[in-house]
Amino acid sequence: MNTTPSAVFPAIEIPEELIRRFDSFGPRYTSYPTADRFHTEFTADSYIAYLTQRSSLANKPPLSLYIHIPFCASLCYYCACNKVITKDRSRSAIYLSYLEKELQMVTSHLTTREALSQLHLGGGTPTFLSHDEMRQLMAMLRQHFDFTEDAEISIEIDPRTVTSETLEMLQEIGFNRTSLGVQDFDPEVQKAVHRIQEFDMVAHTIEESRRFGFTSINFDLIYGLPKQSLASFSRTLDQVISLSPDRIALYNYAHLPTRFKPQRRIAEADLPTAEQRLEIFLMSLRRLLAEGYVYIGLDHFAKPDDSLAKATLDGSLHRNFQGYTTRSDCDLIALGLSAIGKVGNSYVQNVRTLDEYYACLDQGKLPVEKGFDLNQDDLMRRQIIMDMMCSTGVNFKAVEGQFGISFADYFDAEMKQMQAYATQGLVGINDAGIHVLPKGRLFVRAFGMAFDGYLAKQTTANYSRLI
């Protein structure tokens, strides 16, 4: 059998006219129901019930852990993350002590010692922590959890805050994957978003990461930033390609200054037009495919030998609050400010401010702000939407057997919507199910929207463009 990348991963024909026709606004489906549907009737007691339920299972799902480190030394104007801007390094020590309180409370409801298959530190800037604090954090985790032999242990790093010694330390304490916020290499764009990081700085970080044995390096890029143009972003891609990251996430900047105050410092006149943004995305897509990257879906790319690309072939690709992941459906415990977890048939989100977070833990309460209990309809739609998002398609008999429904009857209206995409060659539909075709990977969010039972209900969310 021919197993060259071109044979295993078919080329994508860019349907530019279809992009213009079907591009609209919608959720990114890092969960279903989406986080804007979470509610405060889901409490700390609700979360404890699901943790206890997990402990009672004979065959537990794999377990992942996410920790949110909110601190940043400087403000990036485009940022929509929940962060705390400070140069006071003593604040991270206090936060770490409260993370330990939360960890102890969570694990007190897990009756057996469990093994983590994934750990991800996000932010904010996780490398805001000192070397000693990072060692303390990992020692704290190992007191409560084991790690599987093949555990993915990843951290988001800011090239402006790491040295060779930092990378060596991270490797020594178990991290094997890094993700860098590159965004754009153009000096004018960097100045406009208040994130100055020279190419040589990033190149050195990549070189040292590889020297210390990190097995996968991800770049986050953003298109649609102020001062960007087709020519300037093409130059950024030249530099990105020269560094050859294993994965690339190419995000569409969502300018929502009424919701995210830092974005008010961006001059709207400097933003590329919708047409220019589309041109930048299409150019980027073509170039990355030409360089041999596999289009995973949505805004993610990976080299053919990366585990993310391999997961698209063996059906193990999954999606959670950190984006695409290689592990099939895990329970996710989330610690820290505003962190979102998933345990059993539930989602849970922590409070958003440090004062609230500390106050809850001081009172001996888990810092839960809201969450969601999924009913049978939610679970069924989640499975279908996540299968679409991961381009694995939908097996009608599998859904019918698991949930006891007639797919054609239950989803009659949804299938009529999907026929429009089938007519355009984006999905294949037959008696067995729905198959996402290669060029349809651009539209997986739209496919998910067809099966979203909540879209018609009012929400406070401002969704981004699909492409």
C-alpha positions as CSV (number, residue, x, y, z in Angstrom):
1,M,0.0,0.0,0.0
2,N,1.3,3.5,-0.8
3,T,1.7,5.3,2.5
4,T,3.3,8.5,1.3
5,P,1.8,11.7,2.9
6,S,0.2,12.6,-0.4
7,A,-1.6,9.2,-0.5
8,V,-2.6,9.1,3.2
9,F,-3.6,12.8,3.4
10,P,-5.4,13.8,0.1
11,A,-4.9,17.3,-1.2
12,I,-7.6,19.8,-0.5
13,E,-9.2,21.7,-3.4
14,I,-9.7,25.2,-2.1
15,P,-13.4,26.0,-2.6
16,E,-13.1,29.8,-2.5
17,E,-16.6,30.5,-3.9
18,L,-18.1,28.1,-1.3
19,I,-16.2,29.9,1.5
20,R,-17.9,33.1,0.5
21,R,-21.2,31.4,0.3
22,F,-21.2,29.5,3.5
23,D,-19.0,31.7,5.8
24,S,-21.0,33.1,8.7
25,F,-20.7,33.4,12.5
26,G,-20.9,30.4,14.9
27,P,-19.4,28.6,17.9
28,R,-16.0,26.9,17.8
29,Y,-17.3,23.8,19.6
30,T,-14.6,23.2,22.1
31,S,-17.6,21.8,24.0
32,Y,-21.3,21.1,23.4
33,P,-23.3,22.7,24.8
34,T,-21.0,25.7,24.4
35,A,-19.7,27.6,27.4
36,D,-22.2,30.4,27.0
37,R,-24.9,28.0,27.9
38,F,-23.4,27.1,31.3
39,H,-25.5,28.2,34.3
40,T,-25.2,28.9,38.0
41,E,-27.7,26.2,39.0
42,F,-24.7,23.9,38.5
43,T,-22.9,24.3,41.8
44,A,-19.8,22.9,43.7
45,D,-22.1,20.2,45.0
46,S,-23.0,19.2,41.5
47,Y,-19.4,18.9,40.6
48,I,-18.6,16.8,43.7
49,A,-21.4,14.4,42.7
50,Y,-19.8,13.9,39.3
51,L,-16.3,13.4,40.9
52,T,-17.8,10.8,43.2
53,Q,-19.6,9.1,40.4
54,R,-16.3,8.8,38.5
55,S,-14.7,7.1,41.5
56,S,-17.4,4.5,41.5
57,L,-16.8,3.4,37.9
58,A,-15.1,0.1,37.2
59,N,-13.8,1.3,33.8
60,K,-12.9,5.0,34.1
61,P,-12.3,7.2,31.1
62,P,-8.7,8.4,30.8
63,L,-8.0,11.5,32.8
64,S,-6.5,14.9,31.7
65,L,-5.6,17.9,33.8
66,Y,-5.6,21.6,32.8
67,I,-4.2,24.3,35.0
68,H,-4.8,28.0,34.3
69,I,-1.9,30.3,35.3
70,P,-3.4,33.8,34.8
71,F,-0.4,36.1,35.3
72,C,1.3,38.1,32.5
73,A,4.0,40.7,32.9
74,S,2.7,42.8,30.0
75,L,-0.6,43.3,28.2
76,C,-1.2,42.0,24.6
77,Y,-3.9,44.2,23.1
78,Y,-5.6,41.4,21.1
79,C,-5.9,39.0,24.1
80,A,-9.3,37.7,25.1
81,C,-8.0,35.3,27.8
82,N,-8.7,35.7,31.5
83,K,-5.4,37.2,32.8
84,V,-3.9,39.3,35.5
85,I,-1.3,41.8,34.4
86,T,1.4,42.3,37.0
87,K,5.1,42.5,37.4
88,D,4.8,41.5,41.1
89,R,6.3,38.0,41.0
90,S,5.3,37.3,44.6
91,R,1.7,36.9,43.5
92,S,2.3,33.6,41.8
93,A,3.5,32.0,45.1
94,I,0.2,32.9,46.7
95,Y,-1.7,31.6,43.7
96,L,0.2,28.3,43.9
97,S,-0.8,27.8,47.5
98,Y,-4.4,28.1,46.5
99,L,-4.0,25.8,43.6
100,E,-2.8,23.2,46.1
101,K,-5.9,23.8,48.2
102,E,-8.1,23.3,45.2
103,L,-6.2,20.2,44.1
104,Q,-6.5,18.6,47.6
105,M,-10.3,19.3,47.6
106,V,-10.8,17.8,44.2
107,T,-8.8,14.7,44.8
108,S,-10.5,14.1,48.2
109,H,-13.5,13.1,46.1
110,L,-11.5,10.7,44.0
111,T,-11.4,7.5,46.1
112,T,-8.4,6.0,44.2
113,R,-5.1,7.4,43.0
114,E,-5.4,8.1,39.3
115,A,-3.0,8.4,36.4
116,L,-3.0,11.4,34.1
117,S,-2.7,10.8,30.3
118,Q,-2.4,14.5,29.6
119,L,-1.4,17.7,31.5
120,H,-1.6,21.2,30.0
121,L,-0.6,24.4,31.6
122,G,-2.2,27.4,30.0
123,G,-2.7,31.1,30.7
124,G,-1.9,33.9,31.0
125,T,1.7,33.0,31.0
126,P,2.6,29.7,32.7
127,T,6.3,30.6,32.5
128,F,5.5,33.5,34.8
129,L,6.2,31.0,37.6
130,S,9.8,30.9,38.8
131,H,11.8,27.7,38.3
132,D,11.3,26.8,42.0
133,E,7.6,27.4,41.7
134,M,7.4,25.2,38.6
135,R,9.2,22.4,40.4
136,Q,6.9,22.9,43.3
137,L,3.8,22.7,41.1
138,M,4.9,19.4,39.5
139,A,5.9,17.9,42.8
140,M,2.5,18.8,44.1
141,L,0.8,17.1,41.1
142,R,2.9,14.0,41.5
143,Q,1.8,13.7,45.2
144,H,-1.8,13.3,44.0
145,F,-1.5,11.7,40.6
146,D,0.7,9.3,38.6
147,F,1.4,9.9,34.9
148,T,1.0,7.3,32.2
149,E,4.1,6.3,30.4
150,D,3.0,8.0,27.2
151,A,1.5,11.1,28.9
152,E,1.5,14.3,26.9
153,I,2.7,17.0,29.3
154,S,2.5,20.4,27.6
155,I,3.0,24.0,28.5
156,E,2.3,27.4,26.8
157,I,5.5,29.5,26.8
158,D,6.2,33.1,26.0
159,P,9.6,33.3,24.2
160,R,10.1,36.6,26.0
161,T,10.1,34.9,29.4
162,V,12.2,31.8,28.9
163,T,15.9,31.0,28.8
164,S,17.8,27.9,27.9
165,E,17.8,27.2,31.7
166,T,14.0,27.4,31.8
167,L,13.6,24.9,28.9
168,E,16.1,22.5,30.5
169,M,14.2,22.8,33.8
170,L,10.9,22.1,32.1
171,Q,12.3,19.0,30.4
172,E,13.8,17.7,33.7
173,I,10.4,17.9,35.5
174,G,8.6,16.1,32.8
175,F,7.3,18.5,30.1
176,N,7.6,17.1,26.6
177,R,5.5,19.5,24.5
178,T,5.6,23.3,24.1
179,S,3.3,25.8,22.5
180,L,4.5,29.3,21.6
181,G,2.4,32.4,21.0
182,V,4.1,33.8,17.9
183,Q,1.0,35.5,16.4
184,D,3.0,37.6,13.8
185,F,6.7,38.4,13.1
186,D,6.1,41.7,11.4
187,P,7.5,44.6,13.6
188,E,4.7,47.0,12.8
189,V,2.0,44.4,13.7
190,Q,3.9,43.5,16.9
191,K,4.0,47.2,17.9
192,A,0.3,47.6,17.1
193,V,-0.7,44.7,19.5
194,H,2.0,45.5,22.1
195,R,3.9,42.2,21.8
196,I,7.4,42.7,20.7
197,Q,9.4,39.5,20.1
198,E,12.1,39.3,17.5
199,F,12.4,36.4,15.2
200,D,15.9,35.5,16.5
201,M,14.4,35.2,20.0
202,V,11.8,32.7,18.8
203,A,14.3,30.8,16.7
204,H,16.6,30.4,19.7
205,T,13.7,29.1,21.8
206,I,12.9,26.5,19.1
207,E,16.5,25.5,18.8
208,E,16.8,25.0,22.5
209,S,13.5,23.2,22.8
210,R,14.6,20.7,20.3
211,R,18.0,20.3,22.0
212,F,16.3,19.4,25.2
213,G,14.1,16.8,23.5
214,F,10.7,18.4,23.3
215,T,8.7,16.0,21.1
216,S,6.2,18.5,19.7
217,I,6.3,22.2,19.2
218,N,3.2,24.2,18.4
219,F,3.0,27.8,17.0
220,D,-0.1,30.0,17.6
221,L,-0.6,32.5,14.7
222,I,-3.3,35.1,14.4
223,Y,-4.6,36.6,11.2
224,G,-6.7,39.7,11.1
225,L,-4.5,41.8,13.4
226,P,-3.9,45.5,13.0
227,K,-1.4,46.5,10.3
228,Q,-1.4,43.0,8.7
229,S,-1.5,42.6,5.0
230,L,-1.3,39.7,2.6
231,A,2.3,40.6,1.9
232,S,3.3,41.0,5.5
233,F,1.7,37.8,6.7
234,S,3.3,36.0,3.8
235,R,6.7,37.1,5.1
236,T,5.7,35.9,8.6
237,L,4.9,32.5,7.0
238,D,8.3,32.4,5.4
239,Q,9.8,32.7,8.9
240,V,7.4,30.3,10.5
241,I,8.1,27.7,7.8
242,S,11.9,28.1,8.2
243,L,11.5,27.2,11.9
244,S,9.4,24.1,11.0
245,P,7.1,23.7,14.0
246,D,5.3,20.4,14.3
247,R,1.9,22.0,14.7
248,I,0.4,25.3,13.7
249,A,-2.8,26.9,15.0
250,L,-3.9,29.7,12.7
251,Y,-6.6,31.7,14.6
252,N,-8.9,34.3,13.2
253,Y,-8.7,37.5,15.4
254,A,-12.1,38.4,16.9
255,H,-12.3,42.1,17.6
256,L,-14.7,42.6,20.4
257,P,-13.7,45.7,22.2
258,T,-16.9,46.1,24.1
259,R,-16.3,42.7,25.7
260,F,-12.5,42.7,26.0
261,K,-11.1,46.0,27.3
262,P,-7.5,45.6,26.1
263,Q,-8.8,45.5,22.5
264,R,-10.0,49.1,22.8
265,R,-6.3,50.1,22.4
266,I,-6.4,48.8,18.8
267,A,-7.3,51.3,16.2
268,E,-10.1,49.8,14.1
269,A,-8.9,51.7,11.1
270,D,-5.7,49.5,11.2
271,L,-7.6,46.2,11.0
272,P,-7.6,44.4,7.6
273,T,-11.0,44.3,5.9
274,A,-13.1,41.1,5.8
275,E,-11.9,40.5,2.2
276,Q,-8.3,40.9,3.2
277,R,-8.7,38.5,6.1
278,L,-10.1,35.9,3.8
279,E,-7.3,36.4,1.4
280,I,-4.7,36.0,4.2
281,F,-6.4,32.8,5.4
282,L,-6.6,31.3,1.9
283,M,-3.0,32.2,1.1
284,S,-1.9,30.7,4.5
285,L,-3.9,27.5,3.8
286,R,-2.4,27.0,0.4
287,R,1.2,27.7,1.6
288,L,1.0,25.4,4.6
289,L,-0.5,22.5,2.5
290,A,2.2,23.1,-0.1
291,E,4.9,22.8,2.6
292,G,3.5,19.4,3.5
293,Y,1.4,20.2,6.6
294,V,-1.8,18.3,7.1
295,Y,-5.0,20.3,7.5
296,I,-6.5,18.8,10.7
297,G,-9.6,21.0,10.5
298,L,-10.8,24.4,11.6
299,D,-7.6,26.3,12.2
300,H,-5.1,23.5,13.0
301,F,-2.3,22.1,10.9
302,A,0.3,19.4,11.7
303,K,3.2,17.6,10.0
304,P,2.2,14.2,8.7
305,D,4.3,12.3,11.3
306,D,2.9,14.3,14.2
307,S,0.5,12.5,16.5
308,L,-2.3,15.0,15.7
309,A,-2.1,14.1,12.0
310,K,-2.0,10.4,12.8
311,A,-5.0,10.7,15.0
312,T,-7.0,11.9,12.0
313,L,-6.4,8.6,10.4
314,D,-7.0,6.2,13.3
315,G,-10.2,8.0,14.5
316,S,-8.7,9.0,17.9
317,L,-8.8,12.8,17.1
318,H,-10.8,14.6,19.8
319,R,-11.6,18.1,20.7
320,N,-11.7,19.9,24.1
321,F,-11.2,23.3,25.6
322,Q,-7.6,23.4,24.5
323,G,-8.5,22.6,20.8
324,Y,-7.8,19.4,19.0
325,T,-6.1,16.6,21.0
326,T,-4.8,13.2,20.2
327,R,-6.6,11.4,23.1
328,S,-10.1,10.0,22.8
329,D,-12.7,11.3,25.1
330,C,-11.1,12.0,28.5
331,D,-12.5,13.4,31.7
332,L,-10.8,16.7,32.2
333,I,-10.1,18.2,35.7
334,A,-9.5,21.9,35.5
335,L,-7.8,23.9,38.2
336,G,-7.4,27.6,38.7
337,L,-9.1,30.8,37.7
338,S,-11.9,30.5,35.1
339,A,-10.7,27.0,34.2
340,I,-13.3,24.7,32.5
341,G,-13.4,21.0,33.1
342,K,-15.5,18.0,32.0
343,V,-16.3,15.1,34.3
344,G,-18.9,12.5,33.2
345,N,-21.9,14.1,31.7
346,S,-21.1,17.5,33.0
347,Y,-19.0,20.7,32.4
348,V,-17.8,22.8,35.2
349,Q,-16.2,26.3,35.2
350,N,-14.4,28.1,38.0
351,V,-15.0,31.7,39.1
352,R,-13.2,34.4,37.1
353,T,-11.5,36.7,39.6
354,L,-8.7,36.1,42.1
355,D,-10.7,37.6,45.0
356,E,-13.6,35.1,44.4
357,Y,-11.2,32.2,43.8
358,Y,-9.3,32.8,47.1
359,A,-12.5,33.5,49.0
360,C,-14.1,30.2,48.0
361,L,-11.1,28.2,48.9
362,D,-10.6,30.1,52.2
363,Q,-14.2,29.0,53.0
364,G,-13.4,25.4,52.2
365,K,-15.5,25.4,49.0
366,L,-14.6,24.4,45.5
367,P,-14.5,27.7,43.4
368,V,-17.2,26.6,41.0
369,E,-19.1,29.5,39.3
370,K,-21.3,27.5,36.8
371,G,-21.6,24.4,34.7
372,F,-23.9,22.1,32.8
373,D,-25.6,18.8,33.3
374,L,-26.0,17.1,29.9
375,N,-29.2,15.2,29.2
376,Q,-29.5,12.4,26.6
377,D,-30.3,14.8,23.7
378,D,-27.2,16.8,24.7
379,L,-25.0,13.7,24.8
380,M,-26.2,12.6,21.4
381,R,-25.8,15.9,19.7
382,R,-22.4,16.3,21.4
383,Q,-21.2,13.0,19.9
384,I,-22.4,14.0,16.4
385,I,-21.0,17.5,16.6
386,M,-17.6,16.3,17.8
387,D,-17.5,13.6,15.2
388,M,-18.1,16.4,12.6
389,M,-15.5,18.6,14.1
390,C,-12.9,15.8,14.0
391,S,-13.9,15.0,10.4
392,T,-14.7,11.4,11.3
393,G,-18.3,11.6,10.2
394,V,-21.4,10.1,11.7
395,N,-22.4,6.5,11.8
396,F,-26.2,6.3,11.9
397,K,-26.4,2.8,13.3
398,A,-23.9,3.5,16.0
399,V,-25.9,6.6,17.2
400,E,-29.2,4.7,16.9
401,G,-27.9,1.7,18.9
402,Q,-26.4,3.9,21.6
403,F,-29.4,6.2,22.1
404,G,-32.3,4.2,20.9
405,I,-33.6,6.5,18.2
406,S,-34.3,6.5,14.5
407,F,-31.7,8.9,13.1
408,A,-33.8,9.8,10.1
409,D,-36.8,10.7,12.2
410,Y,-35.1,12.4,15.1
411,F,-32.9,14.5,12.9
412,D,-35.1,15.1,9.9
413,A,-34.7,18.9,9.9
414,E,-30.9,18.7,10.5
415,M,-30.4,16.3,7.6
416,K,-32.3,18.6,5.3
417,Q,-29.7,21.3,6.2
418,M,-26.8,18.8,5.6
419,Q,-28.1,18.1,2.1
420,A,-27.1,21.6,1.1
421,Y,-23.5,20.8,2.0
422,A,-23.7,17.4,0.3
423,T,-24.9,19.1,-2.9
424,Q,-21.7,21.2,-2.9
425,G,-19.4,18.1,-2.3
426,L,-18.5,19.0,1.3
427,V,-20.0,15.9,2.8
428,G,-21.1,12.5,1.5
429,I,-24.4,11.1,2.8
430,N,-25.6,7.6,2.3
431,D,-27.6,5.0,4.2
432,A,-24.7,4.3,6.6
433,G,-24.0,7.9,7.6
434,I,-22.4,11.3,6.9
435,H,-18.8,11.4,5.7
436,V,-16.8,14.7,5.8
437,L,-15.0,15.1,2.5
438,P,-11.5,16.7,2.4
439,K,-12.6,20.1,1.3
440,G,-15.5,19.9,3.8
441,R,-13.0,20.2,6.7
442,L,-13.1,23.9,6.2
443,F,-16.7,23.9,7.1
444,V,-16.9,21.6,10.1
445,R,-18.2,24.4,12.4
446,A,-21.1,24.9,10.0
447,F,-21.9,21.1,10.1
448,G,-21.9,21.3,13.9
449,M,-24.3,24.2,13.8
450,A,-26.8,22.1,11.9
451,F,-27.1,19.8,14.9
452,D,-26.8,22.4,17.6
453,G,-30.1,22.3,19.6
454,Y,-29.4,25.6,21.4
455,L,-28.5,28.0,18.6
456,A,-32.1,29.3,18.3
457,K,-32.1,30.2,21.9
458,Q,-30.8,33.7,22.9
459,T,-27.3,33.9,24.3
460,T,-24.9,36.7,25.3
461,A,-22.1,35.2,23.2
462,N,-20.5,37.0,20.3
463,Y,-19.5,34.2,17.9
464,S,-16.5,34.5,15.5
465,R,-16.6,34.0,11.7
466,L,-16.5,30.4,10.7
467,I,-13.4,31.0,8.5
